[in-house]
Amino acid sequence: MMAKASESSPISPSTEQRPPSLFLAVLIISCAKNAKQRQTIRNTWLKFGGQRSLTHRFVIGTFELSEEQLTALDSEARTHNDLLLLSNIDDNYSGLTSKLLNSLKWFASNERFEYLLKLDDDSFARIDKIYDELKAMNKVRTNLYWGYFDGRASVKRRGHWKEENWFLCDRYLPYALGGGYLLSRYLVDFVAKNAHLLQLYNNEDVSLGVWLSPLKIDRIHEPRFDTEYESRGCLNEFLITHKQSMDLMFEKYNNILKFGKMCAKEIIHRNLYLYNWKVQPSQCCIRNISSISS
């Protein structure tokens, strides 16, 4: 009922061990105390998956959790069968990159899929539109890294995200922001198979950008992914909206059911940027566009 993984989990199981092939796997980073957030997601945007060929897992680190917390997680797992519990990972900020890496290893070993969508449990996703857009492509894009990229972020030297092992340069390498991004199966397999060689930084999204940085892949900057540290507002074109309360998730869900759109009134809190891949990363991201359709 409850998926478990550890650092020693095999990366390449036999075909006989694998479930039927799926199109999209959804990895949602969560924590033990966020049971209400997980239930909100089950009751809102996950329902838009309908009969589509997808699966989802809420990923939680269980190292040093109390018996009470473990019992609650066991009960939730028996009810919903959608938890991935990582027994070797602390359920805190410092364990996020290890949580991502071990999750990718688990998915590579235990699920058959074409694409993997990673989200935080405070992100609202139009899973139906993301899925249908991927399906509408003529063929699977095997090297796809799809997200809202940043290339000019300064390295954190204090707080939760302080980087003590960073030596590459004075800014982070270009990376897709962690509120939500999508990877093709090939890239998930690449990370999983090379996990023992990868440096872990405190920021999981920064770490992934570094791991994939030397590869010849399709990096697609997507302004419809509202995945920054705070939401840019509410636009009906958004495919992912980060930093959403449970009330906002229910509001968006009910708006879609009633009116066919997320936002009763569209709101722009902050301009977006289009990534300029032809200049130095420090000059990549000029925030000068008010809306996606501008």
C-alpha positions as YAML, in Angstrom:
chain: A
units: angstrom
residues:
- id: 1
  name: MET
  ca: [0.00, 0.00, 0.00]
- id: 2
  name: MET
  ca: [2.89, 2.29, 0.80]
- id: 3
  name: ALA
  ca: [5.91, 2.63, -1.48]
- id: 4
  name: LYS
  ca: [9.25, 2.74, 0.29]
- id: 5
  name: ALA
  ca: [12.71, 3.46, -1.02]
- id: 6
  name: SER
  ca: [16.25, 3.63, 0.26]
- id: 7
  name: GLU
  ca: [19.65, 4.61, -1.06]
- id: 8
  name: SER
  ca: [20.33, 0.98, -1.97]
- id: 9
  name: SER
  ca: [17.24, 0.61, -4.16]
- id: 10
  name: PRO
  ca: [18.11, -0.89, -7.58]
- id: 11
  name: ILE
  ca: [18.03, 1.49, -10.52]
- id: 12
  name: SER
  ca: [17.21, -0.94, -13.34]
- id: 13
  name: PRO
  ca: [14.73, -3.65, -12.35]
- id: 14
  name: SER
  ca: [13.76, -6.36, -14.82]
- id: 15
  name: THR
  ca: [10.89, -5.67, -17.18]
- id: 16
  name: GLU
  ca: [8.80, -8.28, -15.35]
- id: 17
  name: GLN
  ca: [8.92, -6.18, -12.17]
- id: 18
  name: ARG
  ca: [7.59, -3.07, -13.84]
- id: 19
  name: PRO
  ca: [3.92, -2.03, -14.00]
- id: 20
  name: PRO
  ca: [2.11, -1.28, -17.27]
- id: 21
  name: SER
  ca: [3.49, 1.68, -19.19]
- id: 22
  name: LEU
  ca: [2.11, 5.13, -18.34]
- id: 23
  name: PHE
  ca: [2.46, 8.41, -20.17]
- id: 24
  name: LEU
  ca: [2.95, 10.82, -17.25]
- id: 25
  name: ALA
  ca: [4.28, 10.33, -13.72]
- id: 26
  name: VAL
  ca: [3.64, 13.11, -11.18]
- id: 27
  name: LEU
  ca: [6.08, 13.52, -8.29]
- id: 28
  name: ILE
  ca: [4.78, 15.82, -5.56]
- id: 29
  name: ILE
  ca: [7.23, 16.85, -2.83]
- id: 30
  name: SER
  ca: [5.46, 16.86, 0.53]
- id: 31
  name: CYS
  ca: [6.18, 16.29, 4.23]
- id: 32
  name: ALA
  ca: [4.60, 14.38, 7.09]
- id: 33
  name: LYS
  ca: [2.69, 17.31, 8.57]
- id: 34
  name: ASN
  ca: [1.04, 18.29, 5.26]
- id: 35
  name: ALA
  ca: [-1.75, 15.71, 5.22]
- id: 36
  name: LYS
  ca: [-4.40, 18.39, 4.66]
- id: 37
  name: GLN
  ca: [-2.49, 19.80, 1.69]
- id: 38
  name: ARG
  ca: [-2.25, 16.34, 0.15]
- id: 39
  name: GLN
  ca: [-5.97, 15.76, 0.60]
- id: 40
  name: THR
  ca: [-6.69, 19.16, -0.93]
- id: 41
  name: ILE
  ca: [-4.68, 18.19, -4.01]
- id: 42
  name: ARG
  ca: [-6.54, 14.86, -4.26]
- id: 43
  name: ASN
  ca: [-9.83, 16.76, -4.03]
- id: 44
  name: THR
  ca: [-8.92, 19.44, -6.57]
- id: 45
  name: TRP
  ca: [-6.52, 19.46, -9.50]
- id: 46
  name: LEU
  ca: [-5.61, 15.76, -9.44]
- id: 47
  name: LYS
  ca: [-9.22, 15.04, -10.36]
- id: 48
  name: PHE
  ca: [-8.63, 16.67, -13.74]
- id: 49
  name: GLY
  ca: [-6.42, 13.70, -14.61]
- id: 50
  name: GLY
  ca: [-9.60, 11.78, -15.33]
- id: 51
  name: GLN
  ca: [-8.93, 8.60, -17.30]
- id: 52
  name: ARG
  ca: [-5.59, 9.80, -18.62]
- id: 53
  name: SER
  ca: [-2.60, 7.48, -18.43]
- id: 54
  name: LEU
  ca: [-0.83, 8.93, -15.42]
- id: 55
  name: THR
  ca: [0.18, 8.15, -11.86]
- id: 56
  name: HIS
  ca: [1.16, 10.31, -8.89]
- id: 57
  name: ARG
  ca: [3.12, 9.96, -5.68]
- id: 58
  name: PHE
  ca: [3.47, 12.27, -2.69]
- id: 59
  name: VAL
  ca: [7.08, 11.99, -1.53]
- id: 60
  name: ILE
  ca: [7.82, 12.19, 2.20]
- id: 61
  name: GLY
  ca: [11.02, 11.66, 4.18]
- id: 62
  name: THR
  ca: [10.43, 9.51, 7.25]
- id: 63
  name: PHE
  ca: [13.85, 9.41, 8.93]
- id: 64
  name: GLU
  ca: [13.47, 10.08, 12.67]
- id: 65
  name: LEU
  ca: [9.72, 10.69, 12.51]
- id: 66
  name: SER
  ca: [7.77, 9.86, 15.66]
- id: 67
  name: GLU
  ca: [5.70, 6.68, 15.98]
- id: 68
  name: GLU
  ca: [2.59, 8.84, 15.91]
- id: 69
  name: GLN
  ca: [3.62, 10.41, 12.60]
- id: 70
  name: LEU
  ca: [4.51, 7.04, 11.08]
- id: 71
  name: THR
  ca: [1.18, 5.58, 12.16]
- id: 72
  name: ALA
  ca: [-0.69, 8.49, 10.58]
- id: 73
  name: LEU
  ca: [1.24, 8.06, 7.34]
- id: 74
  name: ASP
  ca: [0.55, 4.33, 7.33]
- id: 75
  name: SER
  ca: [-3.17, 5.00, 7.67]
- id: 76
  name: GLU
  ca: [-3.08, 7.58, 4.87]
- id: 77
  name: ALA
  ca: [-1.14, 5.19, 2.64]
- id: 78
  name: ARG
  ca: [-3.65, 2.39, 3.20]
- id: 79
  name: THR
  ca: [-6.47, 4.75, 2.28]
- id: 80
  name: HIS
  ca: [-4.97, 6.37, -0.82]
- id: 81
  name: ASN
  ca: [-2.07, 4.18, -1.95]
- id: 82
  name: ASP
  ca: [-0.17, 7.20, -3.27]
- id: 83
  name: LEU
  ca: [2.68, 7.85, -0.83]
- id: 84
  name: LEU
  ca: [6.37, 7.32, -1.51]
- id: 85
  name: LEU
  ca: [8.15, 7.16, 1.85]
- id: 86
  name: LEU
  ca: [11.92, 7.62, 1.92]
- id: 87
  name: SER
  ca: [13.17, 6.10, 5.16]
- id: 88
  name: ASN
  ca: [16.70, 7.50, 4.81]
- id: 89
  name: ILE
  ca: [15.65, 11.13, 4.25]
- id: 90
  name: ASP
  ca: [15.02, 13.79, 6.90]
- id: 91
  name: ASP
  ca: [11.67, 15.53, 6.54]
- id: 92
  name: ASN
  ca: [13.15, 19.04, 6.49]
- id: 93
  name: TYR
  ca: [14.71, 21.68, 4.23]
- id: 94
  name: SER
  ca: [18.17, 20.13, 4.36]
- id: 95
  name: GLY
  ca: [16.86, 16.89, 2.93]
- id: 96
  name: LEU
  ca: [15.08, 18.29, -0.13]
- id: 97
  name: THR
  ca: [17.78, 17.55, -2.68]
- id: 98
  name: SER
  ca: [18.26, 14.02, -1.37]
- id: 99
  name: LYS
  ca: [14.48, 13.64, -1.45]
- id: 100
  name: LEU
  ca: [14.40, 14.64, -5.12]
- id: 101
  name: LEU
  ca: [17.33, 12.44, -6.08]
- id: 102
  name: ASN
  ca: [15.98, 9.37, -4.29]
- id: 103
  name: SER
  ca: [12.53, 10.00, -5.75]
- id: 104
  name: LEU
  ca: [13.94, 10.07, -9.27]
- id: 105
  name: LYS
  ca: [15.81, 6.84, -8.57]
- id: 106
  name: TRP
  ca: [12.59, 5.23, -7.32]
- id: 107
  name: PHE
  ca: [10.55, 6.35, -10.32]
- id: 108
  name: ALA
  ca: [13.26, 5.17, -12.69]
- id: 109
  name: SER
  ca: [13.23, 1.75, -11.03]
- id: 110
  name: ASN
  ca: [9.53, 1.26, -10.37]
- id: 111
  name: GLU
  ca: [7.43, 3.09, -12.96]
- id: 112
  name: ARG
  ca: [7.24, 3.05, -16.75]
- id: 113
  name: PHE
  ca: [6.46, 6.49, -18.15]
- id: 114
  name: GLU
  ca: [7.39, 8.94, -20.89]
- id: 115
  name: TYR
  ca: [7.50, 12.13, -18.81]
- id: 116
  name: LEU
  ca: [7.79, 13.07, -15.15]
- id: 117
  name: LEU
  ca: [6.25, 16.23, -13.70]
- id: 118
  name: LYS
  ca: [7.75, 17.40, -10.41]
- id: 119
  name: LEU
  ca: [5.65, 19.70, -8.21]
- id: 120
  name: ASP
  ca: [5.58, 21.07, -4.68]
- id: 121
  name: ASP
  ca: [2.51, 20.41, -2.57]
- id: 122
  name: ASP
  ca: [1.61, 24.10, -2.66]
- id: 123
  name: SER
  ca: [1.38, 24.13, -6.47]
- id: 124
  name: PHE
  ca: [-1.87, 24.00, -8.44]
- id: 125
  name: ALA
  ca: [-1.43, 22.23, -11.78]
- id: 126
  name: ARG
  ca: [-3.65, 22.03, -14.84]
- id: 127
  name: ILE
  ca: [-2.68, 18.41, -15.14]
- id: 128
  name: ASP
  ca: [-5.22, 17.90, -17.92]
- id: 129
  name: LYS
  ca: [-3.76, 20.65, -20.11]
- id: 130
  name: ILE
  ca: [-0.14, 19.65, -19.45]
- id: 131
  name: TYR
  ca: [-0.92, 16.04, -20.33]
- id: 132
  name: ASP
  ca: [-2.92, 16.90, -23.44]
- id: 133
  name: GLU
  ca: [-0.27, 19.31, -24.70]
- id: 134
  name: LEU
  ca: [2.42, 16.66, -24.35]
- id: 135
  name: LYS
  ca: [0.20, 14.12, -26.08]
- id: 136
  name: ALA
  ca: [-0.41, 16.51, -28.96]
- id: 137
  name: MET
  ca: [3.28, 16.47, -29.88]
- id: 138
  name: ASN
  ca: [4.08, 14.36, -32.94]
- id: 139
  name: LYS
  ca: [6.48, 12.22, -30.94]
- id: 140
  name: VAL
  ca: [7.94, 11.92, -27.45]
- id: 141
  name: ARG
  ca: [10.64, 14.53, -26.82]
- id: 142
  name: THR
  ca: [13.27, 12.37, -25.17]
- id: 143
  name: ASN
  ca: [15.50, 15.24, -23.97]
- id: 144
  name: LEU
  ca: [12.87, 17.65, -22.65]
- id: 145
  name: TYR
  ca: [13.53, 19.87, -19.61]
- id: 146
  name: TRP
  ca: [10.47, 22.12, -19.43]
- id: 147
  name: GLY
  ca: [10.08, 24.85, -16.82]
- id: 148
  name: TYR
  ca: [10.40, 28.52, -15.90]
- id: 149
  name: PHE
  ca: [14.17, 29.04, -16.02]
- id: 150
  name: ASP
  ca: [16.47, 31.40, -14.19]
- id: 151
  name: GLY
  ca: [20.12, 32.00, -15.04]
- id: 152
  name: ARG
  ca: [21.02, 35.10, -13.08]
- id: 153
  name: ALA
  ca: [20.24, 34.10, -9.49]
- id: 154
  name: SER
  ca: [22.91, 34.86, -6.90]
- id: 155
  name: VAL
  ca: [24.21, 32.02, -4.75]
- id: 156
  name: LYS
  ca: [22.55, 31.89, -1.31]
- id: 157
  name: ARG
  ca: [25.04, 32.41, 1.51]
- id: 158
  name: ARG
  ca: [22.65, 32.42, 4.49]
- id: 159
  name: GLY
  ca: [19.33, 31.01, 5.66]
- id: 160
  name: HIS
  ca: [17.69, 27.69, 4.77]
- id: 161
  name: TRP
  ca: [19.21, 27.65, 1.29]
- id: 162
  name: LYS
  ca: [22.79, 28.56, 2.24]
- id: 163
  name: GLU
  ca: [25.26, 26.82, -0.08]
- id: 164
  name: GLU
  ca: [28.52, 25.86, 1.57]
- id: 165
  name: ASN
  ca: [29.83, 23.58, -1.19]
- id: 166
  name: TRP
  ca: [29.20, 25.83, -4.18]
- id: 167
  name: PHE
  ca: [32.34, 26.70, -6.15]
- id: 168
  name: LEU
  ca: [31.23, 26.65, -9.80]
- id: 169
  name: CYS
  ca: [30.78, 30.39, -10.35]
- id: 170
  name: ASP
  ca: [29.31, 33.44, -8.64]
- id: 171
  name: ARG
  ca: [25.74, 32.65, -9.82]
- id: 172
  name: TYR
  ca: [23.68, 29.51, -10.06]
- id: 173
  name: LEU
  ca: [23.75, 27.70, -13.38]
- id: 174
  name: PRO
  ca: [20.51, 28.00, -15.40]
- id: 175
  name: TYR
  ca: [17.78, 25.90, -13.77]
- id: 176
  name: ALA
  ca: [14.01, 25.46, -13.87]
- id: 177
  name: LEU
  ca: [12.35, 26.83, -10.73]
- id: 178
  name: GLY
  ca: [11.24, 24.17, -8.29]
- id: 179
  name: GLY
  ca: [7.54, 24.96, -7.97]
- id: 180
  name: GLY
  ca: [7.04, 22.77, -11.01]
- id: 181
  name: TYR
  ca: [9.00, 21.43, -13.98]
- id: 182
  name: LEU
  ca: [8.87, 18.49, -16.36]
- id: 183
  name: LEU
  ca: [11.52, 15.97, -17.41]
- id: 184
  name: SER
  ca: [11.52, 13.35, -20.12]
- id: 185
  name: ARG
  ca: [12.11, 9.75, -19.09]
- id: 186
  name: TYR
  ca: [15.61, 9.77, -20.53]
- id: 187
  name: LEU
  ca: [16.69, 12.59, -18.22]
- id: 188
  name: VAL
  ca: [15.19, 10.90, -15.17]
- id: 189
  name: ASP
  ca: [17.14, 7.75, -16.07]
- id: 190
  name: PHE
  ca: [20.32, 9.77, -16.58]
- id: 191
  name: VAL
  ca: [20.09, 11.29, -13.10]
- id: 192
  name: ALA
  ca: [19.18, 7.96, -11.50]
- id: 193
  name: LYS
  ca: [22.03, 6.03, -13.12]
- id: 194
  name: ASN
  ca: [24.60, 8.67, -12.19]
- id: 195
  name: ALA
  ca: [23.25, 9.48, -8.72]
- id: 196
  name: HIS
  ca: [26.42, 8.25, -6.99]
- id: 197
  name: LEU
  ca: [28.49, 10.89, -8.84]
- id: 198
  name: LEU
  ca: [26.23, 13.90, -8.34]
- id: 199
  name: GLN
  ca: [26.97, 16.75, -5.95]
- id: 200
  name: LEU
  ca: [23.99, 17.68, -3.78]
- id: 201
  name: TYR
  ca: [23.32, 21.35, -3.12]
- id: 202
  name: ASN
  ca: [20.74, 22.68, -0.65]
- id: 203
  name: ASN
  ca: [18.43, 23.86, -3.42]
- id: 204
  name: GLU
  ca: [16.90, 20.87, -5.19]
- id: 205
  name: ASP
  ca: [15.99, 22.82, -8.34]
- id: 206
  name: VAL
  ca: [19.47, 24.35, -8.54]
- id: 207
  name: SER
  ca: [20.97, 20.88, -8.08]
- id: 208
  name: LEU
  ca: [18.96, 19.47, -10.98]
- id: 209
  name: GLY
  ca: [20.06, 22.35, -13.19]
- id: 210
  name: VAL
  ca: [23.69, 21.57, -12.37]
- id: 211
  name: TRP
  ca: [23.25, 17.83, -12.98]
- id: 212
  name: LEU
  ca: [21.77, 18.46, -16.41]
- id: 213
  name: SER
  ca: [23.93, 21.47, -17.33]
- id: 214
  name: PRO
  ca: [26.47, 19.73, -19.62]
- id: 215
  name: LEU
  ca: [23.85, 17.76, -21.53]
- id: 216
  name: LYS
  ca: [22.65, 18.52, -25.03]
- id: 217
  name: ILE
  ca: [18.93, 18.74, -24.23]
- id: 218
  name: ASP
  ca: [15.83, 20.79, -25.00]
- id: 219
  name: ARG
  ca: [15.47, 23.47, -22.32]
- id: 220
  name: ILE
  ca: [12.08, 25.08, -22.85]
- id: 221
  name: HIS
  ca: [11.32, 28.24, -20.87]
- id: 222
  name: GLU
  ca: [7.60, 28.25, -20.12]
- id: 223
  name: PRO
  ca: [5.93, 31.53, -18.96]
- id: 224
  name: ARG
  ca: [2.74, 29.56, -18.26]
- id: 225
  name: PHE
  ca: [4.60, 27.92, -15.35]
- id: 226
  name: ASP
  ca: [4.11, 30.40, -12.49]
- id: 227
  name: THR
  ca: [6.72, 28.75, -10.28]
- id: 228
  name: GLU
  ca: [8.68, 31.55, -8.62]
- id: 229
  name: TYR
  ca: [9.05, 32.14, -4.86]
- id: 230
  name: GLU
  ca: [5.69, 33.90, -4.94]
- id: 231
  name: SER
  ca: [2.93, 33.72, -7.51]
- id: 232
  name: ARG
  ca: [2.84, 36.32, -10.30]
- id: 233
  name: GLY
  ca: [-0.95, 36.46, -9.95]
- id: 234
  name: CYS
  ca: [-3.80, 34.56, -11.55]
- id: 235
  name: LEU
  ca: [-3.96, 34.08, -15.32]
- id: 236
  name: ASN
  ca: [-6.14, 31.47, -16.97]
- id: 237
  name: GLU
  ca: [-3.26, 30.50, -19.24]
- id: 238
  name: PHE
  ca: [-1.13, 29.32, -16.30]
- id: 239
  name: LEU
  ca: [-0.42, 25.60, -16.34]
- id: 240
  name: ILE
  ca: [1.20, 25.60, -12.89]
- id: 241
  name: THR
  ca: [0.69, 28.13, -10.10]
- id: 242
  name: HIS
  ca: [3.05, 27.94, -7.12]
- id: 243
  name: LYS
  ca: [2.56, 29.21, -3.55]
- id: 244
  name: GLN
  ca: [-1.13, 28.37, -3.34]
- id: 245
  name: SER
  ca: [-3.03, 27.98, -0.08]
- id: 246
  name: MET
  ca: [-5.60, 25.23, 0.27]
- id: 247
  name: ASP
  ca: [-8.37, 27.82, -0.02]
- id: 248
  name: LEU
  ca: [-6.92, 29.12, -3.29]
- id: 249
  name: MET
  ca: [-6.70, 25.58, -4.67]
- id: 250
  name: PHE
  ca: [-10.37, 24.96, -3.95]
- id: 251
  name: GLU
  ca: [-11.26, 28.35, -5.41]
- id: 252
  name: LYS
  ca: [-9.41, 27.61, -8.66]
- id: 253
  name: TYR
  ca: [-10.88, 24.11, -8.84]
- id: 254
  name: ASN
  ca: [-14.44, 25.34, -8.30]
- id: 255
  name: ASN
  ca: [-13.96, 28.16, -10.82]
- id: 256
  name: ILE
  ca: [-12.94, 25.61, -13.45]
- id: 257
  name: LEU
  ca: [-15.98, 23.45, -12.70]
- id: 258
  name: LYS
  ca: [-18.39, 26.39, -12.75]
- id: 259
  name: PHE
  ca: [-16.91, 28.71, -15.36]
- id: 260
  name: GLY
  ca: [-14.33, 26.65, -17.25]
- id: 261
  name: LYS
  ca: [-11.46, 28.85, -16.08]
- id: 262
  name: MET
  ca: [-9.29, 29.18, -12.96]
- id: 263
  name: CYS
  ca: [-9.53, 32.90, -12.38]
- id: 264
  name: ALA
  ca: [-12.83, 34.67, -11.83]
- id: 265
  name: LYS
  ca: [-10.76, 37.81, -12.44]
- id: 266
  name: GLU
  ca: [-7.28, 37.73, -13.90]
- id: 267
  name: ILE
  ca: [-4.66, 39.49, -11.77]
- id: 268
  name: ILE
  ca: [-1.02, 40.36, -12.50]
- id: 269
  name: HIS
  ca: [1.13, 40.96, -9.43]
- id: 270
  name: ARG
  ca: [4.47, 41.06, -11.20]
- id: 271
  name: ASN
  ca: [5.80, 41.05, -14.75]
- id: 272
  name: LEU
  ca: [7.23, 37.90, -16.27]
- id: 273
  name: TYR
  ca: [10.31, 37.45, -18.42]
- id: 274
  name: LEU
  ca: [11.17, 35.42, -21.47]
- id: 275
  name: TYR
  ca: [14.52, 33.67, -21.18]
- id: 276
  name: ASN
  ca: [17.09, 34.93, -23.70]
- id: 277
  name: TRP
  ca: [19.34, 31.96, -24.43]
- id: 278
  name: LYS
  ca: [21.57, 34.05, -26.74]
- id: 279
  name: VAL
  ca: [23.13, 36.22, -24.02]
- id: 280
  name: GLN
  ca: [25.16, 35.53, -20.90]
- id: 281
  name: PRO
  ca: [23.00, 33.92, -18.15]
- id: 282
  name: SER
  ca: [23.34, 37.01, -15.94]
- id: 283
  name: GLN
  ca: [21.51, 38.97, -18.66]
- id: 284
  name: CYS
  ca: [18.96, 36.27, -19.45]
- id: 285
  name: CYS
  ca: [15.86, 37.37, -17.68]
- id: 286
  name: ILE
  ca: [14.58, 40.93, -18.05]
- id: 287
  name: ARG
  ca: [11.20, 41.21, -16.34]
- id: 288
  name: ASN
  ca: [9.44, 43.41, -18.87]
- id: 289
  name: ILE
  ca: [6.34, 41.55, -20.06]
- id: 290
  name: SER
  ca: [3.03, 42.09, -18.29]
- id: 291
  name: SER
  ca: [1.14, 39.04, -19.55]
- id: 292
  name: ILE
  ca: [1.73, 35.83, -21.46]
- id: 293
  name: SER
  ca: [-0.14, 37.03, -24.53]
- id: 294
  name: SER
  ca: [1.71, 40.38, -24.69]
...
